[in-house]
Amino acid sequence: MLERLRGWSPFDGGALLDDVAAVLDDVPPPEEDTSQLAERLHGHLARLVTIAVASEAEQDQTVAQLVVRARTLHADRLPCGRQEAMARLRRLGWTANELHDRFVAFRCLKEAA
């Protein structure tokens, strides 16, 4: 338990939005950044799902659907092909962005960067 507390860091909405912007921008991120972005977006989605469960926001139909999508995306591996990987990154980004927006609307998050 102590190790988990030491490794804990607060939710960073600004970092989430930066990563979402990087994958949803008209210019795709460099190929060498793909796996790092996927890893960070997985982390953001995991935190957002935890927030949904803890705040009981998943009782909302839209949030519940987004949580299912987030869990499904989190379980899948990043495809090897560049186009397939970018498509998956964009799905991760859209899902994270939509969950973030819903939480801000429900006031589950105090700030929207």
Contact map, one row per residue, 1 for C-alpha under 8 A:
11111000000000000000000000000000000000000000000000000000000000000000000000000000000000000000000000000000000000000
11111100000000000000000000000000000000000000000000000000000000000000000000000000000000000000000000000000000000000
11111110000000000000000000000000000000000000000000000000000000000000000000000000000000000000000000000000000000000
11111111000000000000000000000000000000000000000000000000000000000000000000000000000000000000000000000000000000000
11111111000000000000000000000000000000000000000000000000000000000000000000000000000000000000000000000000000000000
01111111000000000000000000000000000000000000000000000000000000000000000000000000000000000000000000000000000000000
00111111100000000000000000000000000000000000000000000000000000000000000000000000000000000000000000000000000000000
00011111110000000000000000000000000000000000000000000000000000000000000000000000000000000000000000000000000000000
00000011111000000000000000000000000000000000000000000000000000000000000000000000000000000000000000000000000000000
00000001111100000000000000000000000000000000000000000000000000000000000000000000000000000000000000000000000000000
00000000111110000000000000000000000000000000001000000000000000000000000000000000000000000000000000000000000000000
00000000011111110000000000000000000000000000000000000000000000000000000000000000000000000000000000000000000000000
00000000001111111000000000000000000000000000000000000000000000000000000000000000000000000000000000000000000000111
00000000000111111100000000000000000000000000000000000000000000000000000000000000000000000000000000000000000000011
00000000000111111110000000000000000000000000000000000000000000000000000000000000000000000000000000000000000000000
00000000000111111111000000000000000000001001000000000000000000000000000000000000000000000000000100000000000000000
00000000000011111111100000000000000000000000000000000000000000000000000000000000000000000000000010000000000000001
00000000000001111111110000000000000000000000000000000000000000000000000000000000000000000000000000000000000000000
00000000000000111111111000000000000010011000000000000000000000000000000000000000000000000000100000000000000000000
00000000000000011111111100000000000000001000000000000000000000000000000000000000000000000000110110000000000000000
00000000000000001111111110000000000000000000000000000000000000000000000000000000000000000000100000000000000000000
00000000000000000111111110011000000000000000000000000000000000000000000000000000000000000000000000000000000000000
00000000000000000011111110011000000010000000000000000000000000000000000000000000000001001100100000000000000000000
00000000000000000001111111010000000000000000000000000000000000000000000000000000000000000100110000000000000000000
00000000000000000000111111110000000000000000000000000000000000000000000000000000000000000000000000000000000000000
00000000000000000000000111110000000000000000000000000000000000000000000000000000000000000000000000000000000000000
00000000000000000000000011111000000000000000000000000000000000000000000000000000000000000000000000000000000000000
00000000000000000000011111111100000000000000000000000000000000000000000000000000000001000000000000000000000000000
00000000000000000000011000111110110000000000000000000000000000000000000000000000000000000000000000000000000000000
00000000000000000000000000011111110000000000000000000000000000000000000000000000000000000000000000000000000000000
00000000000000000000000000001111110000000000000000000000000000000000000000000000010000000000000000000000000000000
00000000000000000000000000000111111000000000000000000000000000000000000000000000000000000000000000000000000000000
00000000000000000000000000001111111110000000000000000000000000000000000000000000000000000000000000000000000000000
00000000000000000000000000001111111111000000000000000000000000000000000000000000000011001000000000000000000000000
00000000000000000000000000000001111111100000000000000000000000000000000000000100000000000000000000000000000000000
00000000000000000000000000000000111111110000000000000000000000000000000000000000000000000000000000000000000000000
00000000000000000010001000000000111111111000000000000000000000000000000000000000000000001000000000000000000000000
00000000000000000000000000000000011111111100000000000000000000000000000000000100000000001001000000000000000000000
00000000000000000000000000000000001111111110000000000000000000000000000000000000000000000000000000000000000000000
00000000000000000010000000000000000111111111000000000000000000000000000000000000000000000000000000000000000000000
00000000000000010011000000000000000011111111100000000000000000000000000000000000000000000001100100000000000000000
00000000000000000000000000000000000001111111110000000000000000000000000001000000000000000001000000000000000000000
00000000000000000000000000000000000000111111111000000000000000000000000000000000000000000000000000000000000000000
00000000000000010000000000000000000000011111111100000000000000000000000000000000000000000000000100000000000000000
00000000000000000000000000000000000000001111111110000000000000000000011001000000000000000001001100000000000000000
00000000000000000000000000000000000000000111111111000000000000000000011001000000000000000000000000000000000000000
00000000001000000000000000000000000000000011111111100000000000000000000000000000000000000000000000000000000000000
00000000000000000000000000000000000000000001111111110000000000000000000000000000000000000000000100110000000000000
00000000000000000000000000000000000000000000111111111000000000000010011000000000000000000000000000000000000000000
00000000000000000000000000000000000000000000011111111100000000000000000000000000000000000000000000000000000000000
00000000000000000000000000000000000000000000001111111110100000000000000000000000000000000000000000000000000100000
00000000000000000000000000000000000000000000000111111111110000100010000000000000000000000000000000000000000000000
00000000000000000000000000000000000000000000000011111111110000000000000000000000000000000000000000000000000000000
00000000000000000000000000000000000000000000000001111111100000000000000000000000000000000000000000000000000000000
00000000000000000000000000000000000000000000000000111111110000000000000000000000000000000000000000000000000100000
00000000000000000000000000000000000000000000000000011111111000000000000000000000000000000000000000000000000000000
00000000000000000000000000000000000000000000000000111111111100110000000000000000000000000000000000000010010100000
00000000000000000000000000000000000000000000000000011011111111110010000000000000000000000000000000000000000000000
00000000000000000000000000000000000000000000000000000001111110110000000000000000000000000000000000000000000000000
00000000000000000000000000000000000000000000000000000000111111110000000000000000000000000000000000000000000000000
00000000000000000000000000000000000000000000000000000000011111111000000000000000000000000000000000000000000000000
00000000000000000000000000000000000000000000000000000000010111111100000000000000000000000000000000000000000000000
00000000000000000000000000000000000000000000000000010000111111111110000000000000000000000000000000100100000000000
00000000000000000000000000000000000000000000000000000000111111111111000000000000000000000000000000000000000000000
00000000000000000000000000000000000000000000000000000000000011111111100000000000000000000000000000000000000000000
00000000000000000000000000000000000000000000000000000000000001111111110000000000000000000000001001100000000000000
00000000000000000000000000000000000000000000000010010000010000111111111000000000000000000000000000100000000000000
00000000000000000000000000000000000000000000000000000000000000011111111100000000000000000000000000000000000000000
00000000000000000000000000000000000000000000000000000000000000001111111110000000000000000000001000000000000000000
00000000000000000000000000000000000000000000110010000000000000000111111111000000000000000001001100000000000000000
00000000000000000000000000000000000000000000110010000000000000000011111111100000000000000000000000000000000000000
00000000000000000000000000000000000000000000000000000000000000000001111111110000000000000000000000000000000000000
00000000000000000000000000000000000000000000000000000000000000000000111111110000000000000011000000000000000000000
00000000000000000000000000000000000000000100110000000000000000000000011111111000000000000000000000000000000000000
00000000000000000000000000000000000000000000000000000000000000000000001111111000000000000000000000000000000000000
00000000000000000000000000000000000000000000000000000000000000000000000111111100000000000000000000000000000000000
00000000000000000000000000000000000000000000000000000000000000000000000001111110000000000000000000000000000000000
00000000000000000000000000000000001001000000000000000000000000000000000000011111000010010000000000000000000000000
00000000000000000000000000000000000000000000000000000000000000000000000000001111110110010000000000000000000000000
00000000000000000000000000000000000000000000000000000000000000000000000000000111110110000000000000000000000000000
00000000000000000000000000000000000000000000000000000000000000000000000000000011111110000000000000000000000000000
00000000000000000000000000000010000000000000000000000000000000000000000000000011111111000000000000000000000000000
00000000000000000000000000000000000000000000000000000000000000000000000000000000111111100000000000000000000000000
00000000000000000000000000000000000000000000000000000000000000000000000000000011111111110000000000000000000000000
00000000000000000000000000000000010000000000000000000000000000000000000000000111111111111000000000000000000000000
00000000000000000000001000010000010000000000000000000000000000000000000000000000011111111100000000000000000000000
00000000000000000000000000000000000000000000000000000000000000000000000000000000001111111110000000000000000000000
00000000000000000000000000000000000000000000000000000000000000000000000000000110000111111111000000000000000000000
00000000000000000000001000000000010011000000000000000000000000000000000000000000000011111111100000000000000000000
00000000000000000000001100000000000000000000000000000000000000000000000000000000000001111111110000000000000000000
00000000000000000000000000000000000000000000000000000000000000000000000010000000000000111111111000000000000000000
00000000000000000000000000000000000001001100100000000000000000000000010010000000000000011111111100000000000000000
00000000000000000011101100000000000000001000000000000000000000000000000000000000000000001111111110000000000000000
00000000000000000001000100000000000000000000000000000000000000000000000000000000000000000111111111000000000000000
00000000000000000000000000000000000000000000100000000000000000000100110000000000000000000011111111100000000000000
00000000000000010001000000000000000000001001100100000000000000000000010000000000000000000001111111110000000000000
00000000000000001001000000000000000000000000000000000000000000000000000000000000000000000000111111111000000000000
00000000000000000000000000000000000000000000000000000000000000000100000000000000000000000000011111111100000000000
00000000000000000000000000000000000000000000000100000000000000100110000000000000000000000000001111111110000000000
00000000000000000000000000000000000000000000000100000000000000000000000000000000000000000000000111111111000000000
00000000000000000000000000000000000000000000000000000000000000000000000000000000000000000000000011111111100000000
00000000000000000000000000000000000000000000000000000000000000100000000000000000000000000000000001111111110000000
00000000000000000000000000000000000000000000000000000000100000000000000000000000000000000000000000111111111110000
00000000000000000000000000000000000000000000000000000000000000000000000000000000000000000000000000011111111111110
00000000000000000000000000000000000000000000000000000000000000000000000000000000000000000000000000001111111100000
00000000000000000000000000000000000000000000000000000000100000000000000000000000000000000000000000000111111110000
00000000000000000000000000000000000000000000000000000000000000000000000000000000000000000000000000000011111111000
00000000000000000000000000000000000000000000000000100010100000000000000000000000000000000000000000000011111111000
00000000000000000000000000000000000000000000000000000000000000000000000000000000000000000000000000000011011111110
00000000000000000000000000000000000000000000000000000000000000000000000000000000000000000000000000000001001111110
00000000000010000000000000000000000000000000000000000000000000000000000000000000000000000000000000000001000011111
00000000000011000000000000000000000000000000000000000000000000000000000000000000000000000000000000000001000011111
00000000000011001000000000000000000000000000000000000000000000000000000000000000000000000000000000000000000000111
